[in-house]
Amino acid sequence: MEELLKLIKEKAASYKEEVIAIRRHIHQNPELSFEEFNTSKYVCSKLEEFGVEYQSGIVKTGIVGLIKGNNPESKTIALRADLDALPIVEENDVPYKSVNEGVMHACGHDVHTASLLGVAKILTEVKDQFEGTVKLIFQPGEERLPGGASLMIKEGVLENPAPKSIIGQHVYPQLEAGKVGFRSGMYMASTDELFMTVKGKGGHAALPHLNVDPILITAHILTSLQQIVSRMSHPTSPTVLSFGKIIGNGATNIIPDKVELEGTFRAMDEQWREEAHVKMKKMAESIAESMGGECEFKILKGYPFLVNDKTTTENAKQSAIEFLGKENVIDLDLRMTAEDFAYYSQLKPACFYRLGIKNESENITSGLHTSTFNIDERAIETSIGLMAWIAVKELKN
């Protein structure tokens, strides 16, 4: 295996610039969730160029490739990347800035897809040196419910052949390029979208006794709902309840008829998640009714929690130590963000790890989902080499 490790490192260094160019092309031509038609065609063209067997058109834009080593039926493992971008106007001044106004790869999916293509090239060239099959999953719609992962699973992505385990990676702006992070067990939260409409009776703000003020009702509801987190959740069950959009379209002297809100609920326990849904809805509706108004509380259930299989993750971490050195591999904290990779982790032993992309000296520090998000492209060499090495080691384990 030492010779194969050395060979993969050499190939990662050799193909770094090619994969950077692929990443820049994808970054410059972003497409929103479930609309990744040109991205899908581009990925297919690269797989053909690399000589990788594939099937396209899964959930319209999804692609599954197969790289068969010696004795291909002995074991299959899967590697996953996501294709979609976000509805954000890019503010970076770079040659590969998005040409699709209002759409941007601000979550690193361009890196994930380009990296998996780089891994495909490397593994195809060394397939006579490992046993088993590597399944490549290029998935649409990670950023939009119900999540492309759930839809691809329904269309059989985890069958024919069925992988024994699945590996994914995600860029991590808080970690320097050249480093990676792992966490076994519970890692990321479930996510639900909340839509609330508080109805009252609008009118002149100077005559509140003639109105039913939905602004005031909303204020009471928001304050009370925080009890879900501060008083009702178990201390060992991290919970987040946040509202990011509130529209009460009145004026300085006008009380509106209604207030509309949108928010998110995050948890790491499925039983508590279901209980909290009931409590939130009942609390909001009761408060509104007690103040003379009405509340419609809708919950759009999203991704489940993401759990990393202990054995799969520890094996991947050890592979990372072998590839990068112990000083470049860190342990991650729990994270209340969500990922539809969680659907895979509910069905197969999984490892979802983080790829460092930060470079403070070059001011590459912006967070995910921001208009100035970018990466230190030195991370590409780390990404393609490490994932290729993790894959061949996982086939051997």
N, C-alpha and C positions, 0 to 999 in steps of 0.2 A: 504493500500500500504506500510505502514511502516514495517509490518511483512515481506512482500515480498522483500523489499529492504534489510532488515537484512539477509534474507535467501540467496539472490543472492550474497551478500558480503561473507557470510560463504562458499558458494559453490565455489566462485572464489578463495578464499584462499585455500580451500581444493584441488582444481583441478589444481592449479598453476604448481606444479612440473610435472604433467602429460602433461600439455600443453607445458611446456618448452621442455620436451622430444620429443613431436611431432614436435615442431619448430626445434629442433636440427636435427632430422631425415630429415626433408625437406631441411634444410640448407645444410646438408652433401650430399644431392642427388639432386642438382639443374638441371633443364632442361630449355632449351631456349624456346622462344615464339612459341606456336603452336606445340611444341614437348613434352609437359608435360604428356606423357603417363603413366609413372610410378608414378608420383606425383598424377595424377588423380585416378589411381588404389588405391593408399594409402589413399587418401581422402575418396573414396568409402568404403574402409574397415573400416575406423573409423566411418563413418555414419551408417554403418550396426551394428557395435559394440554398438553405442549409441541408436540404434533403430529409426533412422531417415529415413523416406520415401524419396527416391531420384530418379532422372533420370540422367543418364550419357550419354556421347557421343554427347553432344551438341557442335557444332563446334569442333568435334572429342574428345577434352579433357575436355570440360566444363561440369559442374555438377550443377543441381538444386535440392535442398532439400526442403521439406515442414515440418513444425512443426505446427500441428493444435491444438489450444487450444479449449476452450469451444466456441460454436457457431462459428465454423471456417469460415463460409461464411460472417460473419458480416463485417470484414475488413481484408485486407492483406497488410503487409508492407514487404519490401525486405532489406536484408543485403548483401553486396557484398565484396568479397575478390578476389585477383588476384593470379595466380599460377606460373607465369614464372620468370625466372632468366635472368641474363645478361652475355654477352661474356667478362668476366673479370677474370683474374687469381687471385685467392684469396691469400693474404699474411698474413692472421691471423694465429697465432700459437695457435689453439684451438682444442680440441678433435673432434669437429664436423666440422672441415674444409672440404671444398668441395672435394669430391673424383672424380669429373668430371673435369678434367684439362681444364682450360680456360672458365669454366662456374661457376658463383657465384651468390648467392642471395645478391646482393649489393644494393638492393632498398627496402628490408624489406618485400617482398612478402611472404617469409616464415613465418614472424610474422603475416601478415594479414590472411594467410590461417590457420595457427595453431590457431590463436585467434578465427576465425569464427567456427572452430571445437569445441573449448572450449565453445563458446557461444551456439552452438547446443546442447552440453551435458547439460549445465545448463538449457536452455529453455525447453528441452525435459522433464527434471525432475520436472519442475514447470508449465507445460502446463495446469494443471487443475486449475491454479490460474490466468489465463488471458483469454480474449476472442479474437478470431480472428486467423489469420494464419501468420506465419513468413516464408517468402521465402528466402532460402539461395542460393546465387549465387556465385559459385566458377568459376571464369572466366579465360580463357587462354589469352595469347598474349597481355597484356597491353603495353609491351615495343616495339611493332612492328606494324607499319601501315599495314592494316587499323584500327587496334585495335580490340581486342577480344570483347569489349563491343558492337561495331557496328554490328559485325557478330552475336553475341548472340541475339541482338535485332531483327535482321532479321529472326532468327530462333524461335522467339516468346517468349523470356525469360520474357518479360513484360506482358505476357498474361497467362490466364488459370492457376491460377487466376492472375488477374491484380493487382499489388500493388498500393496502394494509394500514397505511398512515398517510397524513397529508401535512405539508409544510408550506408556510406562507411567511412573507416578510413585509414590513412597513417602514417607511422612512421615519426618522426620529430627530426633529430639529434641535432637541436639547442635548444631543450627544455628538461629539466630534467625529468627523469623517475618519474612517479607519477603525472605528470601534462598533461593537454590536451589543445588544442586551437581550437577556432571556429571563423568563419567569415560569416556573412550574405551577400547576394548579390554576385556581381562579385568577384571571388576569384582567378581563374587560367586562364592563357592565352590560346588562340588557338595556334596551332603549324603547321608549314609547312616546308618541307624539300626542300632545294634548291640545284640544280646540274647545274654547269656552266662549259662550255668548251670554252676557249678562244683560237682561232686558228690564227697563223701567218705564218711566213716563217723562219725556223731556219737556222743557219749557224755559221760561225766563229764570236766569240764575239768581235774580234778586227776589224771586218768589218761590223759595224751595218748598214751602208748605203745600204748594199746588202740584208738585212734581214727585216722582219716585226716582231718586238720583242713582243711576247705574254706576257712576264714577265712585261714589261713596260705598256702594254695595261691593264693587270690585275691590276696593281698598281693604275692606273687612275680609273678603274672601281670600285675597292674597296673603294677608297677615296670618289668618287662621290656618291656611293650608301648610304653612311652614311647620306646624305642629306634627305633620306627617313625618318630617325629617327629625325634628328636635325632641319630640316627645313620644312618638309611636313606633319608630323603627328600632330594632334591636341594635345595641352598640357594636355588635360584631358583623352587622349587615350594612355596609356602606350604602347610602342613599343620596340621590340628588334630585331636587325639584326646582326647576328654573323656568321662568317665563321671559321670553325674549322679544315678544311682540304684543303691544297693547294699543288698540285704536279706539279712542273715544272721541268721535268727530263732532265736538261741540266748539265752543269759543269762550272768551273771557266772561261773557254774560249769557251763554247758552248751555243748558244742560242737555246732553244728547239722549236719544231714546234707548241706545244700547252701547255696550262696550264689547269689543271682540279681542280675544287673547289667544296666543299660541305659545306653547311651552313644551318642555321635555321632562320625562321622569326616568331616572336611571336606578337600577338595583342589581344586586348580585345574589338574590335568593328568589326562586320562582314562587314559592308559597307567599312570601311577603309581598312580592310584586302584585299578585292577584288580590291580596287583602287591601293593599294600598289603593288599587284602582277603585274598589268599592268605597273605601273611606273618603277618598278625594271627591268622588262624585256626590256622595251623600252630604258631605260637609258643605260643599259649594251650593248645592241645591237648597239645603236647609237654611243657610244664611240668607240667600237671596229671598226665599219665601218669607222669612221672619222680618225682613225689611220692606216687604211689599212688592218685591220684584220677582224675577224668574231667571233661572240659569239653565242653559243647555250645556252639558259637559260631555264631550265626546273624546274617547280614547282610541287612537289608532295604534294597535299593538305592533311593535317593531321587532328588532333582532333579539335573540336570547343572549344570555351571558356567554362569554368566551372562556373556555377552560382548556389549559394546555396539559396534555397528557404527561405525567411525570417521567416515564421512561423515554418517550420520544423526545421530550424537551431536554432531558439531561444528556441524552446521546448527541443531540444537535449542539448543545453547549460544549460538550467535550470536543466535538468536531471543530467548533469555532476556535477553541483554545489551541488545538493542533494547527489550525490554519493561520491564526492571527497572533497567537501568543496570549497568555493568561491576562496580561496587563491591558489587553484590548477587548476583554469580554466582561461585561458588568451584569449585575442582578437588577432587575426592574421592579418598580413598585406597582401596586394595584393601580388601575387606571379606569376612571369613570366614563371615558369615551367608549364608543361602541363600534363594532365591525361585523359585517355579515359573514365573515369567515367563521363566526361563531356557529353558524348552521353546520358547517363541516365538523367543527369540534364537538358537536353534540352527537355525531354519528360515527366518527372515526378518531383513533388516536391522533392528536394534532399537536403541532408546534407553530406558534405565531410569534416571531421574534422581531426585533427592531434594528434598523440599520442607521448608524450615525451619519449625519450629512452636514453638520455645523462647521463653520470656519469663521471664528470671530475676527481674525486678522483681515479677512476679506469682506467683513460685514454680512456674512451669510448666516443670519440668526433668526429670520422671520418664522413665525409659527405656522402650523397647518391652517388651511382655510383663510389665509390672508392674501391680499393683493400683491404683496412683495415676496411671497414664498419662492425660494430657490434652493439649490443644493450645491455643495462642494462636489464637483463631478469626479474628484478622486475617489469618492465612495462607490463609483460604478465598478472599478476593478475589485474592490472588496466584495461587492454584492454578487457579481457573477461567479467569481472564484469560490467564495464561501458556499453559496447555494449549490453549486455543482458538487463540491466536496461533501456537504451534508447529505446530498442525494445518494451518492455512491456508498457512503458509510451507512446510511439508513437501509439500503438494499442488503448490505452485508450483515447488519445486526439481526 
